């Protein structure tokens, strides 16, 4: 979390990327990660960018995700340094590698999804969508709602998860969030 905040602050202040060479060994293992930025007063989304696959060291995923969430999320204007320092909290989700969810009966896919534990990736028809594990909990979705909304996020029809040429992958996430800008960091746990 400290690295994510420092990466955004340095980039917004000087347009340079933080030197992450001094991080510990556990941050050098390859891992997916997402950085979510929320307004501290109303907890409204203000940016979210990440990398679902373990293609790069965790430190790089955190730094890039943080900077991109603050400056390149197409849904929002870039953050100013003042807004970031005074009004934004960070949520960091470190992901396990996605794994294909299979079942002989596509209608049984919701039974294989654990709300609060699993995030989803839906891929098909040259489109993909991803929802983090916390999204289903925050919106109070059941597993079928979660699948439907992940399809919609991908730009697919809502019941596309039933099609054999659409893949559904699950992953888990370790989630950390600030209680206020630059404040205490707490781990979120929705699982069993």
Backbone as a printed PyTorch tensor [residue, N CA C, xyz], in Angstrom:
tensor([[[  0.8360,  -1.1940,   0.0000],
         [  0.0000,   0.0000,   0.0000],
         [  0.8800,   1.2570,   0.0000]],

        [[  1.9350,   1.1990,   0.7920],
         [  2.8520,   2.3400,   0.8330],
         [  3.4730,   2.5680,  -0.5460]],

        [[  3.8450,   1.4860,  -1.2100],
         [  4.4300,   1.5830,  -2.5480],
         [  3.4240,   2.1650,  -3.5460]],

        [[  2.1800,   1.7210,  -3.4880],
         [  1.1480,   2.2380,  -4.3970],
         [  0.9430,   3.7320,  -4.1750]],

        [[  0.8420,   4.1520,  -2.9210],
         [  0.6330,   5.5730,  -2.6240],
         [  1.8460,   6.3940,  -3.0660]],

        [[  3.0290,   5.8940,  -2.7740],
         [  4.2430,   6.6120,  -3.1680],
         [  4.3540,   6.7170,  -4.6980]],

        [[  4.0040,   5.6350,  -5.4020],
         [  4.0760,   5.6400,  -6.8690],
         [  3.1580,   6.7030,  -7.4610]],

        [[  1.9400,   6.7970,  -6.9380],
         [  0.9950,   7.7980,  -7.4510],
         [  1.4700,   9.2030,  -7.1140]],

        [[  1.8590,   9.4190,  -5.8710],
         [  2.2750,  10.7520,  -5.4430],
         [  3.4750,  11.2600,  -6.2590]],

        [[  4.4800,  10.4310,  -6.4230],
         [  5.6690,  10.8480,  -7.1840],
         [  5.3120,  11.1040,  -8.6400]],

        [[  4.4700,  10.2420,  -9.1980],
         [  4.1110,  10.4270, -10.5980],
         [  3.2870,  11.7060, -10.7930]],

        [[  2.3150,  11.9520,  -9.9240],
         [  1.4940,  13.1590, -10.0630],
         [  2.3080,  14.4280,  -9.8220]],

        [[  3.2970,  14.3410,  -8.9420],
         [  4.1090,  15.5010,  -8.6020],
         [  5.1820,  15.8000,  -9.6500]],

        [[  5.8640,  14.7410, -10.1370],
         [  7.0290,  14.9730, -11.0200],
         [  6.9930,  14.2190, -12.3430]],

        [[  5.9340,  13.4410, -12.5950],
         [  5.8050,  12.6240, -13.8030],
         [  6.9660,  11.6490, -13.9840]],

        [[  7.4360,  11.0860, -12.8860],
         [  8.4580,  10.0460, -12.9400],
         [  7.9410,   8.8220, -12.1780]],

        [[  8.4790,   7.6760, -12.5320],
         [  8.0920,   6.4310, -11.8780],
         [  8.9970,   6.1750, -10.6890]],

        [[  8.4000,   5.7800,  -9.5820],
         [  9.1310,   5.5150,  -8.3510],
         [ 10.1790,   4.4250,  -8.5790]],

        [[ 11.2920,   4.5330,  -7.9010],
         [ 12.3270,   3.5080,  -7.9500],
         [ 11.9050,   2.3810,  -7.0100]],

        [[ 11.6050,   1.2490,  -7.5840],
         [ 11.1140,   0.1290,  -6.7780],
         [ 12.1620,  -0.9650,  -6.6200]],

        [[ 13.4160,  -0.6420,  -6.8280],
         [ 14.4910,  -1.6360,  -6.7800],
         [ 14.7540,  -2.1630,  -5.3680]],

        [[ 14.3490,  -1.4530,  -4.3430],
         [ 14.6980,  -1.8310,  -2.9790],
         [ 13.6250,  -2.6360,  -2.2530]],

        [[ 12.6220,  -3.1300,  -2.9720],
         [ 11.5630,  -3.9010,  -2.3130],
         [ 12.0530,  -5.3040,  -1.9880]],

        [[ 11.3660,  -5.9370,  -1.0540],
         [ 11.7510,  -7.2730,  -0.6220],
         [ 11.4720,  -8.3480,  -1.6610]],

        [[ 11.9990,  -9.5160,  -1.3910],
         [ 11.9090, -10.6420,  -2.3280],
         [ 10.4660, -11.0410,  -2.6310]],

        [[  9.5590, -10.9750,  -1.6500],
         [  8.1780, -11.4060,  -1.8960],
         [  7.4860, -10.5260,  -2.9370]],

        [[  7.9670,  -9.3120,  -3.1410],
         [  7.3830,  -8.4290,  -4.1530],
         [  7.9780,  -8.6740,  -5.5420]],

        [[  8.9570,  -9.5540,  -5.6120],
         [  9.5930,  -9.8560,  -6.9000],
         [  8.9610, -11.0720,  -7.5830]],

        [[  8.1600, -11.8330,  -6.8410],
         [  7.4870, -12.9770,  -7.4770],
         [  6.4220, -12.4530,  -8.4260]],

        [[  6.1640, -13.2020,  -9.4860],
         [  5.1810, -12.7680, -10.4730],
         [  3.7730, -12.9610,  -9.9240]],

        [[  2.9650, -11.9190, -10.0860],
         [  1.6020, -11.9620,  -9.5630],
         [  0.7480, -10.9190, -10.2560]],

        [[ -0.5250, -11.2180, -10.3800],
         [ -1.4840, -10.2200, -10.8310],
         [ -1.8630,  -9.3290,  -9.6680]],

        [[ -2.2480,  -8.0950,  -9.9750],
         [ -2.6730,  -7.1530,  -8.9320],
         [ -3.5560,  -6.0820,  -9.5440]],

        [[ -4.4890,  -5.5800,  -8.7590],
         [ -5.3420,  -4.4620,  -9.1490],
         [ -5.2510,  -3.3760,  -8.0870]],

        [[ -5.2280,  -2.1300,  -8.5330],
         [ -5.2570,  -0.9870,  -7.6380],
         [ -6.5600,  -0.2450,  -7.8900]],

        [[ -7.3430,  -0.0940,  -6.8260],
         [ -8.6260,   0.5980,  -6.8900],
         [ -8.5240,   1.8740,  -6.0650]],

        [[ -8.9490,   2.9780,  -6.6430],
         [ -8.9520,   4.2620,  -5.9500],
         [-10.3900,   4.6680,  -5.6930]],

        [[-10.6790,   5.0550,  -4.4430],
         [-12.0230,   5.4670,  -4.0480],
         [-11.9640,   6.8260,  -3.3710]],

        [[-13.0620,   7.5720,  -3.4840],
         [-13.1450,   8.8240,  -2.7400],
         [-13.3140,   8.4580,  -1.2720]],

        [[-12.6170,   9.1870,  -0.4060],
         [-12.6320,   8.8290,   1.0180],
         [-13.9460,   9.1820,   1.6920]],

        [[-14.6590,  10.1820,   1.2090],
         [-15.9020,  10.5850,   1.8700],
         [-17.0940,   9.7020,   1.4990]],

        [[-17.2620,   9.3890,   0.2180],
         [-18.4350,   8.6240,  -0.2110],
         [-18.1030,   7.2310,  -0.7350]],

        [[-16.8430,   6.8660,  -0.7300],
         [-16.3720,   5.5670,  -1.2090],
         [-16.8160,   5.2930,  -2.6480]],

        [[-16.8460,   6.3480,  -3.4630],
         [-17.1600,   6.2140,  -4.8840],
         [-15.8940,   5.8420,  -5.6380]],

        [[-16.0430,   4.9830,  -6.6350],
         [-14.9180,   4.5910,  -7.4590],
         [-14.3410,   5.8070,  -8.1700]],

        [[-13.0070,   5.9150,  -8.1850],
         [-12.3260,   7.0390,  -8.8450],
         [-11.2610,   6.5510,  -9.8180]],

        [[-11.0400,   5.2310,  -9.8380],
         [-10.0990,   4.6290, -10.7770],
         [ -9.8000,   3.2030, -10.3710]],

        [[ -9.6230,   2.3380, -11.3520],
         [ -9.2610,   0.9520, -11.0630],
         [ -8.5890,   0.3650, -12.2990]],

        [[ -7.3390,  -0.0150, -12.1270],
         [ -6.5730,  -0.6320, -13.2150],
         [ -5.7270,  -1.7430, -12.6040]],

        [[ -5.5460,  -2.7970, -13.3650],
         [ -4.7110,  -3.8760, -12.8650],
         [ -4.3650,  -4.8770, -13.9350]],

        [[ -3.7360,  -5.9280, -13.4780],
         [ -3.2050,  -6.9690, -14.3320],
         [ -3.6330,  -8.3140, -13.7630]],

        [[ -4.5070,  -9.0520, -14.4590],
         [ -5.0330, -10.2920, -13.8870],
         [ -4.0780, -11.4730, -13.9030]],

        [[ -3.1070, -11.4610, -14.7960],
         [ -2.2260, -12.6150, -14.9360],
         [ -0.8470, -12.3500, -14.3330]],

        [[ -0.1900, -13.3900, -13.8360],
         [  1.1340, -13.2330, -13.2250],
         [  2.2350, -13.1300, -14.2820]],

        [[  2.1750, -12.0760, -15.0860],
         [  3.1260, -11.8680, -16.1790],
         [  4.3200, -11.0030, -15.7880]],

        [[  4.2650, -10.3820, -14.6150],
         [  5.3200,  -9.4610, -14.2000],
         [  5.4730,  -9.5400, -12.6840]],

        [[  6.5950,  -9.0790, -12.1590],
         [  6.7650,  -9.0720, -10.7060],
         [  5.6600,  -8.2360, -10.0340]],

        [[  5.2650,  -8.6630,  -8.8530],
         [  4.2140,  -7.9710,  -8.1070],
         [  4.5290,  -6.4900,  -7.9550]],

        [[  5.7760,  -6.1410,  -7.6940],
         [  6.1460,  -4.7370,  -7.5240],
         [  5.7970,  -3.9260,  -8.7730]],

        [[  6.0470,  -4.4820,  -9.9530],
         [  5.7240,  -3.7660, -11.1920],
         [  4.2260,  -3.6520, -11.3870]],

        [[  3.4860,  -4.7170, -11.0690],
         [  2.0380,  -4.6770, -11.1980],
         [  1.4360,  -3.6120, -10.2820]],

        [[  1.9780,  -3.4930,  -9.0640],
         [  1.4690,  -2.4920,  -8.1230],
         [  1.7860,  -1.0820,  -8.6130]],

        [[  3.0240,  -0.8390,  -8.9880],
         [  3.4240,   0.5100,  -9.4210],
         [  2.6550,   0.9240, -10.6690]],

        [[  2.6310,   0.0690, -11.6850],
         [  1.9220,   0.4080, -12.9270],
         [  0.4190,   0.5550, -12.6810]],

        [[ -0.1560,  -0.3910, -11.9460],
         [ -1.5870,  -0.3230, -11.6600],
         [ -1.9570,   0.9510, -10.9240]],

        [[ -1.1430,   1.3460,  -9.9610],
         [ -1.4150,   2.5630,  -9.1890],
         [ -1.3600,   3.7980, -10.0710]],

        [[ -0.2940,   3.9260, -10.8520],
         [ -0.1570,   5.1020, -11.7220],
         [ -1.2670,   5.1330, -12.7720]],

        [[ -1.5370,   3.9910, -13.3860],
         [ -2.5780,   3.9480, -14.4230],
         [ -3.9630,   4.2260, -13.8340]],

        [[ -4.2510,   3.7070, -12.6330],
         [ -5.5570,   3.9650, -12.0110],
         [ -5.7460,   5.4550, -11.7420]],

        [[ -4.6620,   6.1310, -11.3910],
         [ -4.7370,   7.5660, -11.0850],
         [ -4.7680,   8.4460, -12.3290]],

        [[ -4.2310,   7.9490, -13.4330],
         [ -4.0580,   8.8280, -14.5970],
         [ -4.6640,   8.3260, -15.8960]],

        [[ -4.9680,   7.0220, -16.0090],
         [ -5.3590,   6.5000, -17.3140],
         [ -6.6510,   5.6970, -17.3420]],

        [[ -7.4000,   5.6440, -16.2490],
         [ -8.6870,   4.9500, -16.2960],
         [ -9.6010,   5.7690, -17.1980]],

        [[-10.0600,   5.2130, -18.3230],
         [-10.8330,   6.0040, -19.2860],
         [-12.1940,   6.4820, -18.7630]],

        [[-12.6270,   5.9560, -17.6470],
         [-13.9190,   6.3630, -17.0820],
         [-13.8460,   7.6600, -16.2870]],

        [[-12.6100,   8.0950, -15.9620],
         [-12.4480,   9.2420, -15.0720],
         [-11.3590,  10.1730, -15.5690]],

        [[-11.4520,  11.4650, -15.2150],
         [-10.3210,  12.3550, -15.5150],
         [ -9.1540,  12.0130, -14.5990]],

        [[ -7.9200,  12.3130, -15.0190],
         [ -6.7630,  12.0400, -14.1550],
         [ -6.8870,  12.7750, -12.8160]],

        [[ -6.3450,  12.1620, -11.7850],
         [ -6.3300,  12.7950, -10.4580],
         [ -5.3350,  13.9520, -10.4350]],

        [[ -5.6420,  14.9580,  -9.6440],
         [ -4.6420,  15.9870,  -9.3260],
         [ -3.9200,  15.5320,  -8.0580]],

        [[ -2.7520,  16.0790,  -7.8290],
         [ -1.9880,  15.7330,  -6.6320],
         [ -2.7770,  16.1060,  -5.3760]],

        [[ -3.4010,  17.2550,  -5.3820],
         [ -4.1770,  17.7040,  -4.2210],
         [ -5.3580,  16.7760,  -3.9460]],

        [[ -6.1050,  16.3980,  -4.9980],
         [ -7.2320,  15.4790,  -4.8030],
         [ -6.7340,  14.1510,  -4.2390]],

        [[ -5.6430,  13.6420,  -4.7930],
         [ -5.1110,  12.3690,  -4.3250],
         [ -4.7200,  12.4350,  -2.8530]],

        [[ -3.9710,  13.4440,  -2.4810],
         [ -3.4980,  13.5500,  -1.0920],
         [ -4.6460,  13.7080,  -0.0960]],

        [[ -5.6810,  14.4550,  -0.4600],
         [ -6.7380,  14.8170,   0.4890],
         [ -7.9870,  13.9520,   0.4450]],

        [[ -8.2490,  13.2880,  -0.6910],
         [ -9.5830,  12.7050,  -0.8610],
         [ -9.6250,  11.2640,  -1.3440]],

        [[ -8.4870,  10.6220,  -1.5460],
         [ -8.4930,   9.2970,  -2.1780],
         [ -7.8940,   8.2320,  -1.2660]],

        [[ -8.6190,   7.1290,  -1.1450],
         [ -8.0840,   5.9540,  -0.4530],
         [ -7.7550,   4.8920,  -1.4930]],

        [[ -6.8150,   4.0400,  -1.1320],
         [ -6.3450,   2.9890,  -2.0340],
         [ -6.7980,   1.6340,  -1.5190]],

        [[ -7.2250,   0.8050,  -2.4630],
         [ -7.5070,  -0.5940,  -2.1840],
         [ -6.6240,  -1.4070,  -3.1310]],

        [[ -5.9110,  -2.3670,  -2.6000],
         [ -4.9970,  -3.1890,  -3.3760],
         [ -5.4460,  -4.6410,  -3.2940]],

        [[ -5.5940,  -5.2750,  -4.4610],
         [ -5.9720,  -6.6820,  -4.5250],
         [ -4.8520,  -7.4500,  -5.2240]],

        [[ -4.2420,  -8.3720,  -4.5040],
         [ -3.1910,  -9.2340,  -5.0590],
         [ -3.8660, -10.5470,  -5.4440]],

        [[ -3.6990, -10.9610,  -6.7010],
         [ -4.4590, -12.0720,  -7.2550],
         [ -3.6780, -13.3780,  -7.3250]],

        [[ -4.4160, -14.4730,  -7.1500],
         [ -3.8730, -15.7800,  -7.4820],
         [ -4.0000, -15.9470,  -8.9920]],

        [[ -3.2440, -16.8590,  -9.5930],
         [ -3.3920, -17.0670, -11.0360],
         [ -4.8170, -17.5360, -11.3740]],

        [[ -5.4310, -16.9580, -12.4000],
         [ -6.7680, -17.4070, -12.8040],
         [ -6.7350, -18.8660, -13.2620]],

        [[ -7.8180, -19.5800, -12.9430],
         [ -7.9310, -20.9630, -13.3950],
         [ -9.3010, -21.1640, -14.0370]],

        [[ -9.3100, -22.0010, -15.0670],
         [-10.5230, -22.2620, -15.8290],
         [-11.5410, -22.9880, -14.9590]],

        [[-12.7650, -22.5190, -15.0030],
         [-13.8570, -23.1520, -14.2760],
         [-14.5920, -24.0420, -15.2680]],

        [[-14.6400, -25.3280, -14.9940],
         [-15.2820, -26.2580, -15.9190],
         [-16.3340, -27.0840, -15.2050]],

        [[-17.3060, -27.4830, -15.9890],
         [-18.3450, -28.3870, -15.5200],
         [-19.0400, -28.9440, -16.7610]],

        [[-19.4840, -30.2020, -16.7210],
         [-20.1670, -30.7540, -17.8930],
         [-21.4700, -30.0220, -18.2090]],

        [[-22.0890, -29.4530, -17.2040],
         [-23.3510, -28.7370, -17.3710],
         [-23.1120, -27.2590, -17.0980]],

        [[-23.1520, -26.4270, -18.1240],
         [-22.8750, -24.9890, -17.9770],
         [-23.7960, -24.3290, -16.9540]],

        [[-24.9980, -24.8260, -16.8140],
         [-25.9380, -24.2360, -15.8460],
         [-25.4790, -24.4400, -14.4060]],

        [[-24.5280, -25.3500, -14.2060],
         [-23.9970, -25.6250, -12.8610],
         [-22.8170, -24.7070, -12.5110]],

        [[-22.3910, -23.8490, -13.4300],
         [-21.2560, -22.9560, -13.1400],
         [-21.4680, -22.1180, -11.8750]],

        [[-22.6560, -21.5410, -11.6540],
         [-22.8380, -20.7470, -10.4230],
         [-22.5470, -21.5410,  -9.1400]],

        [[-22.7920, -22.8420,  -9.1690],
         [-22.5400, -23.6740,  -7.9830],
         [-21.0510, -23.8060,  -7.6730]],

        [[-20.1850, -23.5080,  -8.6390],
         [-18.7350, -23.6420,  -8.4720],
         [-18.0830, -22.3320,  -8.0150]],

        [[-18.8850, -21.2710,  -7.9200],
         [-18.3570, -19.9480,  -7.5740],
         [-18.6380, -19.6530,  -6.1050]],

        [[-17.6040, -19.2440,  -5.3900],
         [-17.7400, -18.8920,  -3.9740],
         [-17.7300, -17.3720,  -3.8510]],

        [[-18.8900, -16.8190,  -3.5650],
         [-19.0080, -15.3700,  -3.4100],
         [-18.1590, -14.9370,  -2.2160]],

        [[-17.3780, -13.8870,  -2.4110],
         [-16.4770, -13.3990,  -1.3740],
         [-15.0830, -13.9860,  -1.4800]],

        [[-14.9520, -15.1130,  -2.1640],
         [-13.6420, -15.7270,  -2.3770],
         [-13.1700, -15.5670,  -3.8150]],

        [[-14.0780, -15.7730,  -4.7540],
         [-13.7040, -15.7870,  -6.1620],
         [-13.9670, -14.4530,  -6.8610]],

        [[-13.0300, -14.0830,  -7.7010],
         [-13.2450, -13.0720,  -8.7220],
         [-13.4730, -13.8180, -10.0240]],

        [[-13.9880, -13.1170, -11.0390],
         [-14.3240, -13.7720, -12.3030],
         [-13.6620, -13.0910, -13.4860]],

        [[-13.3370, -13.9110, -14.4770],
         [-12.9540, -13.4330, -15.8000],
         [-13.8140, -14.2030, -16.7880]],

        [[-14.5190, -13.4810, -17.6470],
         [-15.3060, -14.0860, -18.7170],
         [-14.6380, -13.6850, -20.0220]],

        [[-14.3680, -14.6820, -20.8830],
         [-13.7130, -14.4230, -22.1590],
         [-14.4380, -15.1640, -23.2720]],

        [[-14.6780, -14.4460, -24.3630],
         [-15.2960, -15.0730, -25.5280],
         [-15.6620, -14.0240, -26.5540]],

        [[-15.7870, -14.4750, -27.8020],
         [-16.1800, -13.5820, -28.9010],
         [-15.2690, -12.3620, -28.9900]],

        [[-13.9680, -12.5870, -28.7320],
         [-12.9330, -11.5460, -28.7650],
         [-13.1830, -10.4260, -27.7600]],

        [[-13.8090, -10.7670, -26.6700],
         [-14.0740,  -9.8090, -25.5900],
         [-13.7420, -10.4680, -24.2590]],

        [[-13.4910,  -9.6360, -23.2520],
         [-13.2860, -10.1800, -21.9090],
         [-13.7260,  -9.1580, -20.8700]],

        [[-14.1080,  -9.6630, -19.7200],
         [-14.4810,  -8.8240, -18.5940],
         [-13.9850,  -9.4480, -17.3080]],

        [[-13.6610,  -8.6170, -16.3540],
         [-13.1430,  -9.0790, -15.0670],
         [-13.8490,  -8.3300, -13.9530]],

        [[-14.2240,  -9.0580, -12.9100],
         [-14.7540,  -8.4600, -11.6880],
         [-13.9950,  -9.0410, -10.5010]],

        [[-13.5240,  -8.1730,  -9.6350],
         [-12.7690,  -8.5750,  -8.4500],
         [-13.6920,  -9.2660,  -7.4380]],

        [[-13.1440, -10.0810,  -6.5330],
         [-13.9650, -10.8150,  -5.5670],
         [-14.8780,  -9.9280,  -4.7290]],

        [[-14.3990,  -8.7390,  -4.3700],
         [-15.1810,  -7.8700,  -3.4990],
         [-16.4170,  -7.2710,  -4.1670]],

        [[-16.4490,  -7.2640,  -5.4920],
         [-17.5580,  -6.6280,  -6.2160],
         [-18.8860,  -7.3350,  -5.9330]],

        [[-18.8920,  -8.6670,  -5.9930],
         [-20.1350,  -9.4070,  -5.7480],
         [-20.6580,  -9.1620,  -4.3390]],

        [[-19.7500,  -9.0670,  -3.3780],
         [-20.1520,  -8.8260,  -1.9910],
         [-20.7260,  -7.4110,  -1.8440]],

        [[-20.0060,  -6.4330,  -2.4130],
         [-20.4430,  -5.0360,  -2.2940],
         [-21.8020,  -4.7930,  -2.9440]],

        [[-22.0880,  -5.4940,  -4.0400],
         [-23.3680,  -5.3260,  -4.7450],
         [-24.4140,  -6.3430,  -4.3020]],

        [[-24.0360,  -7.2360,  -3.3890],
         [-24.9370,  -8.2710,  -2.8580],
         [-25.4870,  -9.1820,  -3.9660]],

        [[-24.5950,  -9.5850,  -4.8650],
         [-24.9710, -10.4890,  -5.9490],
         [-24.8150, -11.9330,  -5.5180]],

        [[-25.6850, -12.7900,  -6.0730],
         [-25.4440, -14.2240,  -5.9630],
         [-24.5490, -14.6190,  -7.1330]],

        [[-24.1950, -15.8900,  -7.2260],
         [-23.2240, -16.3280,  -8.2430],
         [-23.7430, -16.1050,  -9.6640]],

        [[-25.0190, -16.3040,  -9.8980],
         [-25.5640, -16.0880, -11.2440],
         [-25.5370, -14.6020, -11.6050]],

        [[-25.8810, -13.7320, -10.6540],
         [-25.7790, -12.2840, -10.8970],
         [-24.3370, -11.8880, -11.2100]],

        [[-23.4040, -12.4880, -10.4880],
         [-21.9820, -12.2080, -10.6780],
         [-21.5570, -12.5740, -12.1030]],

        [[-21.9350, -13.7680, -12.5510],
         [-21.6310, -14.2000, -13.9140],
         [-22.2660, -13.2700, -14.9450]],

        [[-23.5280, -12.9380, -14.7410],
         [-24.2610, -12.0600, -15.6620],
         [-23.5780, -10.7100, -15.7780]],

        [[-23.2040, -10.1290, -14.6400],
         [-22.5810,  -8.8030, -14.6500],
         [-21.1680,  -8.8290, -15.2200]],

        [[-20.4660,  -9.9390, -15.0690],
         [-19.1460, -10.0560, -15.6790],
         [-19.2850, -10.1340, -17.2040]],

        [[-20.3030, -10.8380, -17.6850],
         [-20.5790, -10.8650, -19.1290],
         [-20.8950,  -9.4630, -19.6330]],

        [[-21.7280,  -8.7410, -18.9270],
         [-22.0770,  -7.3740, -19.3310],
         [-20.8480,  -6.4820, -19.3500]],

        [[-19.9710,  -6.6360, -18.3590],
         [-18.7490,  -5.8350, -18.3390],
         [-17.8800,  -6.1310, -19.5580]],

        [[-17.9230,  -7.3750, -20.0280],
         [-17.1650,  -7.7590, -21.2170],
         [-17.8220,  -7.2500, -22.5020]],

        [[-19.0270,  -6.7150, -22.3870],
         [-19.7440,  -6.2860, -23.5800],
         [-20.4610,  -7.4320, -24.2750]],

        [[-20.7000,  -8.5010, -23.5290],
         [-21.3860,  -9.6770, -24.0470],
         [-22.8290,  -9.6990, -23.5590]],

        [[-23.6940, -10.4570, -24.2260],
         [-25.0510, -10.6350, -23.6940],
         [-24.9880, -11.2380, -22.2900]],

        [[-25.9620, -10.9350, -21.4490],
         [-25.8900, -11.3220, -20.0370],
         [-25.8030, -12.8220, -19.7660]],

        [[-26.3380, -13.6460, -20.6520],
         [-26.3020, -15.0830, -20.4100],
         [-25.2130, -15.7910, -21.2200]],

        [[-24.2270, -15.0620, -21.6730],
         [-23.1450, -15.6390, -22.4790],
         [-22.3520, -16.7080, -21.7400]],

        [[-22.3340, -16.6500, -20.4270],
         [-21.6010, -17.6500, -19.6600],
         [-22.1370, -19.0630, -19.8980]],

        [[-23.3400, -19.1760, -20.4480],
         [-23.9180, -20.4800, -20.7530],
         [-23.3800, -21.0790, -22.0560]],

        [[-22.7210, -20.2730, -22.8760],
         [-22.2340, -20.7210, -24.1770],
         [-20.9140, -21.4780, -24.0380]],

        [[-20.7620, -22.5450, -24.7960],
         [-19.5480, -23.3650, -24.7230],
         [-18.3070, -22.6460, -25.2100]],

        [[-18.4520, -21.6450, -26.0890],
         [-17.2610, -20.9440, -26.5930],
         [-16.8930, -19.7260, -25.7470]],

        [[-17.5480, -19.5730, -24.6080],
         [-17.1990, -18.5250, -23.6480],
         [-16.5820, -19.2090, -22.4300]],

        [[-15.3900, -18.7590, -22.0390],
         [-14.7290, -19.3650, -20.8830],
         [-14.9700, -18.5240, -19.6350]],

        [[-15.0310, -19.2000, -18.5230],
         [-15.1600, -18.5450, -17.2260],
         [-13.9710, -18.9940, -16.3900]],

        [[-13.2500, -18.0280, -15.8650],
         [-12.1100, -18.3120, -14.9970],
         [-12.3770, -17.6890, -13.6340]],

        [[-11.8360, -18.3080, -12.6040],
         [-11.9390, -17.7630, -11.2540],
         [-10.5320, -17.5200, -10.7150]],

        [[-10.4500, -16.5930,  -9.7970],
         [ -9.2030, -16.3170,  -9.0940],
         [ -9.5830, -15.8500,  -7.7050]],

        [[ -8.6160, -15.8400,  -6.8230],
         [ -8.8420, -15.3230,  -5.4780],
         [ -7.9800, -14.0930,  -5.2950]],

        [[ -8.3170, -13.2840,  -4.3160],
         [ -7.5560, -12.0720,  -4.0930],
         [ -7.3510, -11.7990,  -2.6160]],

        [[ -6.1640, -11.3200,  -2.3040],
         [ -5.8650, -10.8320,  -0.9710],
         [ -6.0470,  -9.3170,  -1.0510]],

        [[ -6.9730,  -8.7800,  -0.2580],
         [ -7.4210,  -7.3990,  -0.4200],
         [ -7.0310,  -6.5640,   0.7920]],

        [[ -6.4170,  -5.4140,   0.5140],
         [ -6.0200,  -4.4700,   1.5560],
         [ -6.6020,  -3.1140,   1.2060]],

        [[ -7.0020,  -2.3470,   2.2420],
         [ -7.5330,  -1.0100,   1.9850],
         [ -7.1130,  -0.0370,   3.0800]],

        [[ -6.9750,   1.2270,   2.6700],
         [ -6.6990,   2.2950,   3.6290],
         [ -8.0110,   2.7310,   4.2750]],

        [[ -7.9540,   3.0850,   5.5490],
         [ -9.1540,   3.5760,   6.2350],
         [ -9.4180,   5.0440,   5.9150]],

        [[ -8.3680,   5.7760,   5.5520],
         [ -8.4490,   7.1700,   5.1220],
         [ -7.2000,   7.4460,   4.2950]],

        [[ -7.1380,   8.5660,   3.5540],
         [ -5.9350,   8.8280,   2.7540],
         [ -4.6710,   8.7710,   3.6200]],

        [[ -3.7230,   7.9590,   3.2110],
         [ -2.4640,   7.7260,   3.9400],
         [ -2.6880,   7.1750,   5.3450]],

        [[ -3.8620,   6.5800,   5.5850],
         [ -4.1980,   6.0920,   6.9210],
         [ -3.8510,   4.6400,   7.1350]],

        [[ -4.3910,   4.1100,   8.2260],
         [ -4.1820,   2.7140,   8.5960],
         [ -4.6350,   1.7920,   7.4590]],

        [[ -3.9230,   0.6890,   7.2950],
         [ -4.2580,  -0.2980,   6.2700],
         [ -4.8770,  -1.5110,   6.9440]],

        [[ -6.0250,  -1.9420,   6.3980],
         [ -6.7100,  -3.1140,   6.9400],
         [ -6.8840,  -4.1430,   5.8280]],

        [[ -6.8890,  -5.3870,   6.2270],
         [ -7.1530,  -6.4630,   5.2780],
         [ -8.6560,  -6.7140,   5.2270]],

        [[ -9.1950,  -6.8180,   4.0290],
         [-10.6130,  -7.1590,   3.8430],
         [-10.7150,  -8.6730,   3.6950]],

        [[-11.6830,  -9.2540,   4.3510],
         [-11.8790, -10.6890,   4.2340],
         [-13.3750, -10.9690,   4.1590]],

        [[-13.8180, -11.4350,   2.9830],
         [-15.2350, -11.7630,   2.7830],
         [-15.4720, -13.2450,   2.8090]],

        [[-14.3970, -14.0320,   2.7950],
         [-14.5130, -15.4780,   2.6330],
         [-15.0480, -16.1740,   3.8480]],

        [[-15.1250, -17.4770,   3.6650],
         [-15.6550, -18.3390,   4.7460],
         [-14.6540, -18.4910,   5.8580]]])
